[in-house]
């Protein structure tokens, strides 16, 4: 209990430092994390190594993805690609439902792609659509963030849900997980849709969102060329996910897995932007575009790395073991139990995928009589699938300062960090609570 209280106090301190005292998020997260390490009893001699491991791990995991994604977004903006994409979206769903369009686009894109990458890639469409529709970009950015996040935590072949399904013994029942994930994720988006419209209109967009387009909107580039840098990495990452699920010749599996890595897929997508630059005859500006993109990506990367340090401290302090050791005593909670574990881990260290995989590994196989799944009464494929859903719901509750996606959404979505808590954090709380209520009702009826 003391560990939980210390952690809760650290999160409150971090949020207050950023929102109330305007401390830069990088310093607020890092400073709070070091204090947390001391209070949780991490040996002083180990703290520097823990910091280095967490910082470096975050850089290796997402830094290049952010950089390449930023470059692609900048090229789309400077060449008119974002305008072409927005017009294509308008032709499909019409100007009357831009928020719904962004939410559904996000939901589809994030099935094979990490939500961080998806937001960076697709956000220029929402910004341009907002400008052409004469509305604030904030509701569209929140709708996009919700759509991406929902499928990211619920639907295979996204890595988290795939790993969870395998860990609980459903590797041969992925269709069941995909079906439940699609239903739960779409239902959880209903309150998010209205929340994005209600709150988004009341949040002022950051100044930089007014500068999202630098090209002539009356002369956009080819929509097919503009779609290529977005569709190509999505396709490559989807093929990489499929390669891990089906039996292929060894060489083909290795090649698809390599091409499906987010960094490689986005690097190839960046190369596919060259025709846009050449068609616009602005290849000479690519140096300046790159320089500007690095300035945009830098703060997000460093803040993300600070969140990685927090995650490393949580692990080093034995926080996960404390949660695991007290698990069986909470049997009466049913599917709410794995939800709570995943939610605590998500809030503690930021990564939804880590929260999903860690919680699923604690639960074990539904067919193993010695597992926590068996102890809690989850002994059928349907029960196991509902547990995977509950873990996914917990892994979206909530996105805040130590979550890279929080900073990607606020940074690339033009939302001030101080507004992130009443937009992104509150929205993910609503989505998570909605999802677990639906899952608990399904468990009560079906199990």
Secondary structure, DSSP 8 states (H G I E B T S, - for coil): -HHHHHHHHHHHHHHHHHHTS---HHHHHHHHHHHHHHHTT--HHHHHHHHHHHHHHHIIIIIHHHHHHHHHHHHHHHHTHHHHHHHHHHHHH-GGGHHHHHHHHHHHHTTTS-HHHHHHHHHHHHHHHHHHHTS-HHHHHHHHHHHHHHHHHHSTTSHHHHHHHHHTT-TT-HHHHHHHHHHHHHHHHHHHHHHHHHHHTTS-B-GGGGG---S-GGG---HHHHHHHHHHHHHHHHHHHHHTTS---HHHHHHHHHHHSHHHHHHHHHHTTHHHHHHHT-GGGHHHHHHHHHHHHHHHHHHHHHHHHHHHHHHHTTHHHHHHHTSGGGGGGTHHHHHHHHHHHHHHH--HHHHHHHHHHHH--TT-TTSHHHHTT--SHHHHHHHHHHHHHHTTS---TT-HHHHHHHHHTTB-HHHHIIIIIHHHHHHHHHHHHHHHHHHHHH-
